[in-house]
């Protein structure tokens, strides 16, 4: 909406409130009373831009800010929102540079058997070698998904995971390598077909590949995606549900998924060493996981006390900083050889 005669932001706020009030009035449709709501973003010329594109972008940012504050309200563009837009634009530009200049790398965190400490796998974790320092996924994955750049980053991960598994297979490593699947990737069966093709091209044994899918995403897999995952699983790959216990699971749905391991959400194990109630809940969840025919994996372990309790209550696999920190491939292989020199060739 455009109001060329507005004198100041106060007038704009008055009109926005009027629009919100008018839209909130219930109306009849097909013999039913309907109520709708709205969120409004307000931008002023020339304070917030002089072109239609700039004004629309500013108003759009203000609208999303209004939604984040609870919807049904009007917010105007501010310098804070301007800084957010500039930050997102710079991050997108930096991500494109990272893709072009191959600034991404993988690090590996070991997973060990709770029973005897044997290495049973590792998780491949993405890192960005940014000129200002190493960045964790939390600093850039959301923006990568918003811009679609996650597709190109995912291609890089697919290729490098396949090549890593191929190298590990030649070294005689039999432990699996887990890779996280993003929200954008879980929506596209083609991603899993490309991963399968990359594994075949690299002659990488599929038995060393594990797909990690968060509990929330797993609940919404399409049948086409499930078929593509099943094809990888038929090759020998395994599937793990990540962040289990966040409260979104439909257990009947979970039972139908092709799952081999379930990773307990960190919130379930954070206080197992101090609180009897936390131990009871964690033990009950582990029992549920075993009842589904899956292994229970605890990640985010930060103390030996946590690890000791989890061993007692039946957890199968442990992962966390108290076991080992994520490390580059060469350091991981050296660590693994020191732990199990007979099983991993030099």
C-alpha positions as CSV (number, residue, x, y, z in Angstrom):
1,X,0.0,0.0,0.0
2,X,1.3,3.5,-0.8
3,X,0.4,6.8,0.9
4,X,2.3,9.6,-0.8
5,X,0.8,12.3,1.4
6,X,1.9,11.0,4.8
7,X,3.8,13.5,6.8
8,X,5.5,11.4,9.4
9,X,5.8,7.9,11.0
10,X,3.0,8.7,13.5
11,X,0.5,9.1,10.6
12,X,1.8,5.8,9.1
13,X,1.3,4.0,12.4
14,X,-2.2,5.4,12.7
15,X,-3.1,4.0,9.2
16,X,-1.5,0.7,10.0
17,X,-3.5,0.3,13.2
18,X,-6.7,1.1,11.2
19,X,-5.9,-1.6,8.7
20,X,-5.2,-4.1,11.4
21,X,-8.5,-3.3,13.1
22,X,-10.4,-3.6,9.8
23,X,-8.8,-6.9,9.0
24,X,-9.5,-8.3,12.5
25,X,-13.3,-7.8,12.1
26,X,-15.0,-11.2,11.6
27,X,-17.0,-11.8,8.4
28,X,-19.3,-14.5,7.1
29,X,-18.2,-16.9,4.4
30,X,-20.3,-19.9,3.3
31,X,-22.3,-19.6,6.5
32,X,-19.3,-19.6,8.7
33,X,-17.8,-16.8,10.7
34,X,-14.2,-16.2,9.6
35,X,-11.5,-14.2,11.4
36,X,-8.2,-13.3,9.8
37,X,-5.2,-11.4,11.1
38,X,-2.2,-9.6,9.6
39,X,1.2,-8.3,10.2
40,X,2.3,-5.0,8.7
41,X,5.7,-3.6,7.9
42,X,6.0,0.2,7.4
43,X,8.8,1.9,5.4
44,X,9.0,5.7,4.7
45,X,10.6,7.5,1.8
46,X,13.3,8.8,1.8
47,X,14.3,7.7,5.3
48,X,14.2,4.0,4.4
49,X,14.9,4.1,0.7
50,X,14.2,6.1,-2.5
51,X,13.5,3.3,-4.9
52,X,10.5,0.9,-5.0
53,X,12.9,-2.1,-4.5
54,X,14.5,-0.6,-1.4
55,X,11.2,0.5,0.1
56,X,9.6,-3.0,-0.4
57,X,12.7,-4.7,1.1
58,X,12.5,-2.4,4.1
59,X,8.8,-2.9,4.6
60,X,9.2,-6.7,4.1
61,X,11.9,-6.8,6.8
62,X,9.6,-4.8,9.2
63,X,6.7,-7.1,8.5
64,X,8.8,-10.2,9.4
65,X,9.9,-8.4,12.5
66,X,6.3,-7.8,13.4
67,X,5.6,-11.6,12.9
68,X,8.5,-12.5,15.2
69,X,7.0,-10.3,17.9
70,X,3.7,-12.2,17.9
71,X,1.8,-11.3,14.7
72,X,-1.2,-9.0,14.5
73,X,0.8,-5.9,14.9
74,X,2.6,-3.2,12.8
75,X,6.2,-2.4,13.0
76,X,8.3,0.2,11.1
77,X,11.7,-0.2,9.6
78,X,14.6,0.7,12.0
79,X,18.4,1.0,11.9
80,X,18.5,-2.3,13.7
81,X,16.7,-4.0,10.9
82,X,18.9,-2.2,8.4
83,X,21.9,-3.7,10.1
84,X,20.3,-7.1,10.0
85,X,19.7,-6.9,6.3
86,X,23.3,-5.7,5.7
87,X,24.6,-8.5,7.8
88,X,22.5,-11.2,5.9
89,X,23.6,-9.7,2.6
90,X,27.3,-9.8,3.6
91,X,26.9,-13.4,4.9
92,X,25.4,-14.5,1.6
93,X,28.2,-12.8,-0.3
94,X,30.8,-14.5,1.9
95,X,29.2,-17.9,1.5
96,X,29.3,-17.5,-2.3
97,X,33.0,-16.7,-2.0
98,X,33.5,-19.7,0.3
99,X,32.0,-22.0,-2.3
100,X,34.1,-20.5,-5.1
101,X,37.3,-20.6,-3.1
102,X,36.8,-24.0,-1.4
103,X,36.8,-22.6,2.1
104,X,34.8,-25.5,3.7
105,X,36.3,-28.4,5.5
106,X,35.2,-31.5,7.4
107,X,36.2,-32.5,10.9
108,X,35.4,-35.8,12.6
109,X,34.2,-36.6,16.1
110,X,34.6,-40.2,17.3
111,X,31.7,-42.4,18.5
112,X,32.7,-45.2,20.9
113,X,31.0,-48.3,22.3
114,X,29.7,-47.7,25.8
115,X,30.5,-51.3,26.7
116,X,34.2,-51.4,25.9
117,X,35.3,-48.1,24.4
118,X,35.8,-49.5,20.9
119,X,35.5,-47.0,18.0
120,X,32.3,-47.7,16.3
121,X,32.0,-44.6,14.1
122,X,32.5,-40.9,13.6
123,X,30.4,-37.9,12.8
124,X,31.5,-35.7,9.9
125,X,31.0,-32.0,10.9
126,X,31.1,-29.1,8.5
127,X,33.4,-26.1,9.2
128,X,34.0,-22.9,7.3
129,X,37.5,-21.6,7.1
130,X,36.5,-18.0,7.1
131,X,39.2,-15.4,6.8
132,X,38.2,-14.1,10.2
133,X,38.4,-17.5,11.8
134,X,36.8,-21.0,11.8
135,X,33.0,-20.8,11.8
136,X,30.6,-23.5,13.1
137,X,27.4,-24.4,11.1
138,X,25.2,-22.5,13.5
139,X,26.8,-19.3,12.2
140,X,25.9,-19.9,8.5
141,X,23.6,-22.9,7.8
142,X,20.3,-21.0,8.3
143,X,21.4,-18.3,5.8
144,X,22.6,-21.0,3.4
145,X,19.2,-22.6,3.5
146,X,17.4,-19.3,3.1
147,X,19.4,-18.4,0.0
148,X,19.5,-21.9,-1.5
149,X,23.3,-22.0,-1.2
150,X,22.9,-25.1,1.0
151,X,22.4,-27.1,-2.3
152,X,25.9,-26.2,-3.5
153,X,27.4,-26.7,0.0
154,X,25.5,-30.0,0.2
155,X,27.1,-31.1,-3.1
156,X,30.5,-30.3,-1.7
157,X,29.7,-32.4,1.4
158,X,28.4,-35.3,-0.6
159,X,31.5,-35.4,-2.8
160,X,33.9,-35.1,0.2
161,X,32.1,-37.6,2.4
162,X,32.2,-40.2,-0.5
163,X,35.9,-39.6,-1.1
164,X,36.6,-39.8,2.7
165,X,34.8,-43.1,3.0
166,X,36.6,-44.4,0.0
167,X,40.0,-43.6,1.6
168,X,38.9,-45.1,4.9
169,X,37.8,-48.3,3.2
170,X,41.2,-48.7,1.7
171,X,42.8,-48.3,5.1
172,X,40.7,-51.1,6.4
173,X,38.5,-48.9,8.6
174,X,35.2,-50.6,9.2
175,X,33.6,-47.9,11.4
176,X,30.8,-45.9,9.9
177,X,30.9,-42.2,9.1
178,X,27.7,-40.2,9.9
179,X,26.7,-37.1,7.9
180,X,24.0,-34.6,8.8
181,X,21.1,-34.1,6.4
182,X,19.7,-30.5,6.3
183,X,16.1,-29.4,6.1
184,X,16.6,-28.3,2.4
185,X,18.1,-31.7,1.5
186,X,15.4,-33.8,3.3
187,X,12.8,-32.2,1.0
188,X,14.5,-33.5,-2.2
189,X,14.9,-37.1,-3.1
190,X,17.4,-36.1,-5.8
191,X,19.9,-35.2,-3.0
192,X,19.9,-38.8,-1.8
193,X,20.2,-40.1,-5.4
194,X,23.2,-37.9,-6.0
195,X,24.7,-39.1,-2.7
196,X,24.3,-42.7,-3.9
197,X,25.8,-41.9,-7.2
198,X,28.8,-40.2,-5.5
199,X,29.4,-43.2,-3.3
200,X,29.4,-45.5,-6.4
201,X,31.7,-43.1,-8.3
202,X,34.2,-43.0,-5.5
203,X,33.9,-46.8,-5.0
204,X,33.1,-46.1,-1.3
205,X,31.6,-48.9,0.7
206,X,28.1,-47.9,1.6
207,X,28.3,-49.9,4.8
208,X,30.5,-47.0,6.2
209,X,27.9,-44.4,5.5
210,X,25.3,-43.2,8.0
211,X,22.6,-40.6,7.4
212,X,21.7,-38.4,10.4
213,X,18.2,-36.9,10.2
214,X,16.8,-34.8,13.0
215,X,13.7,-36.1,14.7
216,X,11.5,-33.2,13.5
217,X,12.6,-33.6,9.8
218,X,12.1,-37.4,10.0
219,X,8.5,-36.9,10.8
220,X,7.8,-35.2,7.4
221,X,9.7,-37.3,4.9
222,X,7.8,-37.8,1.7
223,X,7.4,-41.3,0.2
224,X,9.8,-40.4,-2.6
225,X,12.5,-39.4,-0.1
226,X,11.9,-42.5,1.9
227,X,12.3,-44.6,-1.3
228,X,15.6,-42.8,-2.1
229,X,16.9,-43.4,1.5
230,X,15.8,-47.0,1.3
231,X,17.9,-47.4,-1.9
232,X,21.0,-46.2,0.0
233,X,20.1,-48.5,3.0
234,X,19.8,-51.4,0.6
235,X,23.4,-50.7,-0.5
236,X,24.4,-51.0,3.1
237,X,24.1,-47.5,4.6
238,X,22.5,-46.9,8.0
239,X,20.1,-44.2,9.2
240,X,20.2,-42.4,12.5
241,X,17.5,-40.1,14.0
242,X,19.2,-37.1,15.6
243,X,18.0,-34.9,18.5
244,X,15.5,-37.6,19.7
245,X,13.4,-36.5,22.6
246,X,12.6,-32.9,21.6
247,X,8.9,-33.7,21.7
248,X,7.8,-33.9,18.1
249,X,7.8,-37.6,17.5
250,X,4.9,-39.6,16.3
251,X,6.1,-42.9,17.6
252,X,3.9,-44.9,15.2
253,X,5.5,-42.9,12.3
254,X,9.0,-43.4,13.8
255,X,8.4,-47.2,13.8
256,X,7.7,-47.1,10.1
257,X,11.0,-45.3,9.2
258,X,14.1,-47.2,8.2
259,X,16.1,-46.4,11.3
260,X,19.2,-48.2,12.8
261,X,20.2,-45.8,15.5
262,X,18.6,-43.1,17.6
263,X,20.7,-40.2,19.0
264,X,19.3,-38.8,22.3
265,X,18.8,-35.1,22.4
266,X,21.4,-33.4,24.7
267,X,18.7,-32.1,27.0
268,X,18.0,-35.7,28.0
269,X,21.5,-36.4,29.2
270,X,22.6,-33.0,30.5
271,X,21.8,-33.8,34.1
272,X,21.9,-37.6,34.3
273,X,25.0,-37.5,36.6
274,X,23.3,-35.2,39.1
275,X,19.5,-35.7,39.0
276,X,17.8,-39.1,39.6
277,X,14.8,-37.8,37.6
278,X,17.0,-37.1,34.6
279,X,18.4,-40.6,34.9
280,X,15.0,-42.2,35.0
281,X,13.8,-40.3,31.9
282,X,17.0,-41.1,30.0
283,X,16.7,-44.8,30.9
284,X,13.1,-44.8,29.8
285,X,13.9,-43.3,26.5
286,X,16.8,-45.7,25.9
287,X,14.4,-48.6,26.7
288,X,12.0,-47.2,24.1
289,X,14.8,-46.9,21.5
290,X,15.7,-50.5,22.2
291,X,12.1,-51.5,21.9
292,X,12.1,-50.1,18.4
293,X,15.0,-52.4,17.5
294,X,17.6,-49.5,17.4
295,X,20.8,-48.6,19.1
296,X,20.8,-45.7,21.5
297,X,23.5,-43.1,21.0
298,X,24.2,-40.3,23.5
299,X,26.0,-37.2,22.1
300,X,27.2,-34.0,23.8
301,X,28.8,-35.9,26.7
302,X,30.9,-33.5,28.6
303,X,32.1,-35.5,31.6
304,X,33.1,-39.0,32.6
305,X,30.4,-39.0,35.2
306,X,27.7,-38.6,32.4
307,X,29.4,-41.4,30.4
308,X,29.5,-43.7,33.5
309,X,25.8,-43.2,34.2
310,X,24.9,-43.8,30.5
311,X,26.8,-47.1,30.5
312,X,24.9,-48.3,33.5
313,X,21.4,-47.4,32.2
314,X,22.0,-49.2,28.9
315,X,23.2,-46.6,26.3
316,X,25.0,-48.3,23.4
317,X,27.2,-45.5,21.9
318,X,28.8,-42.4,23.4
319,X,29.9,-39.2,21.7
320,X,31.1,-35.9,23.1
321,X,34.0,-33.7,24.1
322,X,34.8,-36.0,27.1
323,X,35.4,-38.8,24.6
324,X,37.2,-36.7,22.0
325,X,36.8,-33.3,20.3
326,X,36.1,-32.9,16.5
327,X,39.3,-33.0,14.6
328,X,40.7,-32.9,11.1
329,X,41.0,-36.2,9.2
330,X,44.7,-36.7,9.8
331,X,44.4,-36.1,13.5
332,X,41.3,-38.3,13.8
333,X,43.1,-41.2,12.1
334,X,46.1,-40.7,14.4
335,X,43.8,-40.8,17.4
336,X,42.0,-43.9,16.1
337,X,45.3,-45.7,15.5
338,X,46.4,-44.9,19.1
339,X,43.1,-46.3,20.5
340,X,42.9,-49.3,18.2
341,X,46.3,-49.9,16.4
342,X,45.4,-53.4,15.2
343,X,42.2,-52.3,13.4
344,X,43.3,-49.3,11.4
345,X,46.2,-49.4,8.9
346,X,48.8,-46.6,8.6
